[in-house]
Amino acid sequence: QEERRGYRLLIRGSLERILIDAVRYTSTRDSLGDLRQGDPQRKIRRALTYLHHHFRDPVTLAEVACQAHLSPHYFSSCFHEATGASFQRYLCDLRLRRARSLLAVSSASVTDLCLASGFSTLSNFEWAFKTCYGCSPRVFRARIELDS
């Protein structure tokens, strides 16, 4: 009876979420038959969607290829053609972008951010970060704090 502050926004958000879930459900059901025999670009888009949702997990090329209903070798070739990067490079870049954004907004430890971004070891994360951005994660964070 009594509307509280934010009530309408909460209801609208809930309805939008329901509609998004319904669209995802119907498009997934309609496209599964097409995926088995369809266009490789459509399969790669499906794989990219999966990858963007699961890049923080220990995901493998074979697992993502399975999502696209392609053999790992053919998937790798199609993936590189569609994205301009190898599967591992693309996955690493996703994880590094996530780590960079977390470093900018979070005070959590570098180790925690490393794991939250999908890297399995701190040394691998630090090497990849330094190779990509030219400085260690700690130096990157210190620079951001100085600029603030």
C-alpha positions in Angstrom: 0.0 0.0 0.0 2.7 2.5 1.0 5.4 3.0 -1.7 8.8 3.3 -0.3 11.7 5.1 -1.9 13.1 3.2 -4.8 10.1 0.9 -5.0 9.3 1.7 -8.6 13.0 1.3 -9.6 13.2 -2.1 -7.9 10.0 -3.3 -9.7 11.3 -2.0 -13.1 14.7 -3.7 -12.6 13.0 -7.0 -11.7 10.7 -6.9 -14.7 13.7 -6.1 -17.0 15.6 -9.1 -15.6 12.6 -11.4 -16.2 12.3 -10.1 -19.8 16.1 -10.6 -20.4 16.0 -14.1 -19.0 12.9 -14.9 -21.2 14.7 -13.6 -24.4 17.8 -15.6 -23.5 15.8 -18.8 -22.9 13.9 -18.6 -26.2 16.9 -17.6 -28.3 18.9 -20.4 -26.8 16.2 -23.0 -27.5 15.6 -21.7 -31.1 19.3 -21.6 -32.0 20.5 -25.0 -30.7 19.4 -26.8 -33.8 21.0 -24.1 -36.0 24.2 -24.3 -34.0 24.9 -27.9 -34.9 24.9 -27.3 -38.6 25.0 -23.5 -38.9 27.2 -20.6 -39.7 30.7 -20.7 -38.0 30.4 -16.9 -37.2 27.2 -17.5 -35.2 29.0 -20.3 -33.3 31.9 -18.1 -32.6 29.6 -15.4 -31.3 28.0 -18.0 -29.0 31.5 -19.0 -27.8 32.5 -15.4 -27.2 29.3 -14.9 -25.1 30.2 -18.0 -23.1 33.8 -16.8 -22.7 32.8 -13.4 -21.5 30.6 -14.9 -18.8 33.2 -17.6 -17.7 36.7 -16.0 -18.2 37.2 -15.9 -14.5 36.9 -19.7 -14.3 39.6 -22.1 -15.4 38.2 -22.3 -18.9 39.8 -24.3 -21.7 39.8 -24.0 -25.5 38.2 -27.5 -25.7 35.4 -26.4 -23.3 34.6 -23.2 -25.3 34.8 -25.1 -28.6 32.3 -27.6 -27.2 29.9 -24.7 -26.5 30.2 -23.7 -30.2 29.7 -27.3 -31.3 33.0 -27.2 -33.2 36.2 -29.3 -32.9 38.9 -27.6 -30.9 41.2 -27.2 -33.9 38.5 -25.8 -36.2 37.2 -23.6 -33.4 40.7 -22.2 -32.8 41.1 -21.3 -36.5 37.6 -19.7 -36.7 38.2 -17.9 -33.4 41.5 -16.3 -34.6 39.9 -15.3 -37.9 36.9 -13.7 -36.1 38.8 -11.9 -33.3 42.3 -11.4 -34.7 43.8 -13.1 -31.6 44.5 -16.6 -30.4 42.1 -18.1 -27.9 44.7 -17.8 -25.1 45.7 -14.2 -26.0 42.0 -13.2 -26.0 41.3 -14.9 -22.7 44.4 -13.3 -21.1 43.4 -9.9 -22.4 39.9 -10.3 -20.9 41.4 -11.2 -17.5 43.9 -8.4 -17.7 41.2 -5.8 -18.4 39.2 -7.1 -15.4 42.3 -7.0 -13.2 43.1 -3.4 -14.3 39.6 -2.2 -13.5 39.6 -3.9 -10.2 43.0 -2.4 -9.3 41.6 1.0 -10.0 38.5 0.7 -7.8 39.3 -1.9 -5.1 41.6 -1.9 -2.2 41.8 -5.7 -2.1 45.2 -7.3 -2.2 46.8 -7.9 -5.6 46.7 -11.6 -4.9 42.9 -11.5 -4.4 42.4 -9.4 -7.5 44.6 -11.8 -9.5 42.4 -14.7 -8.5 39.2 -12.7 -9.0 40.3 -12.0 -12.5 40.8 -15.7 -13.4 44.6 -16.0 -13.1 45.7 -19.2 -11.2 49.1 -17.9 -10.0 50.3 -14.5 -8.9 53.6 -14.8 -10.8 51.8 -15.5 -14.1 49.4 -12.6 -13.4 52.3 -10.2 -12.6 54.3 -11.2 -15.7 51.2 -10.8 -18.0 50.2 -7.5 -16.4 53.7 -6.0 -16.7 54.1 -7.3 -20.3 50.7 -5.7 -21.3 50.8 -2.4 -19.3 54.5 -1.8 -18.8 54.5 -1.9 -15.0 53.6 -4.2 -12.1 50.0 -4.3 -10.7 51.3 -2.6 -7.5 53.0 0.2 -9.4 49.9 0.6 -11.5 47.8 1.0 -8.4 50.2 3.4 -6.8 50.1 5.6 -9.9 46.3 5.7 -9.8 46.4 6.6 -6.1 48.8 9.5 -6.9 46.5 10.8 -9.6 43.5 10.8 -7.3 
